[in-house]
Each structure stands twice: as C-alpha cells, then as structure tokens.
Amino acid sequence: MTSKPLALGPDALSKALERLPAWKLEDGKLKRDLRFVNFIQALSFINEVAVVAEDLNHHPEWSNVYDRVHIELITHDAAPPRGALSKLDLALAQKIDAIAATYLPP
C-alpha cells in the first residue's frame, strides 16, 4: 500500500505560489485559466497534459470550452487534511506551465 501525499503547510504553499505566478489559490485549490488560438490548440494542450498527469498518477479537474481551458488542482487523498494541496499539485502545475509555454505567447 502506498502512503498518501502530505498536505503542504501554509509556508511551503506560499513559497510555491511565488514560483507559479500564473496560478491562483482559490477555495483550497490551485487554479489557472488559459486561452488558446482555437479549439484544436486547446485540445492538443489537454492531450499533452493528460500524458504527464497519467505519468504522475495525479489528475486535474478541468473543463474546456472552445479555445479556453480551466484547470483546478487538489490532492483529494492528501493526509492530513483530506483534500489539500500537496507536492503533486505543484509538480503538475509546473509541468502544465511548461507545456502551456509551447502554445501561448510569452
């Protein structure tokens, strides 16, 4: 049995957010909204992120409407408390940012 990811404390989370300027902390989740040139680019981005998320075994909550993608990250099984941010969320956010940079203008 694998251990549950540990929830980040307030200090660690604050420092992490400094390195993730495109993300906001809202309702206990990391959130980011992206807008692409068109639906195909948005879907291509989603597909790339899906591969990374599967490799991490950590999956985002997201939605896609035409050229827009909304992403929310949280670790549902973090310990303690249940439903908190963990290092998995930070790792996935960084990988999402790197993928987004290949699609979006600087």
Rosetta blueprint (number, residue, H / E / L):
1 M L
2 T L
3 S L
4 K L
5 P L
6 L E
7 A E
8 L L
9 G L
10 P H
11 D H
12 A H
13 L H
14 S H
15 K H
16 A H
17 L H
18 E H
19 R L
20 L L
21 P L
22 A L
23 W L
24 K E
25 L E
26 E E
27 D L
28 G L
29 K E
30 L E
31 K E
32 R E
33 D E
34 L E
35 R E
36 F L
37 V L
38 N L
39 F H
40 I H
41 Q H
42 A H
43 L H
44 S H
45 F H
46 I H
47 N H
48 E H
49 V H
50 A H
51 V H
52 V H
53 A H
54 E H
55 D H
56 L H
57 N L
58 H L
59 H L
60 P L
61 E E
62 W E
63 S E
64 N E
65 V E
66 Y L
67 D L
68 R E
69 V E
70 H E
71 I E
72 E E
73 L E
74 I L
75 T E
76 H L
77 D L
78 A L
79 A E
80 P L
81 P L
82 R L
83 G L
84 A E
85 L L
86 S E
87 K H
88 L H
89 D H
90 L H
91 A H
92 L H
93 A H
94 Q H
95 K H
96 I H
97 D H
98 A H
99 I H
100 A H
101 A H
102 T L
103 Y L
104 L L
105 P L
106 P L
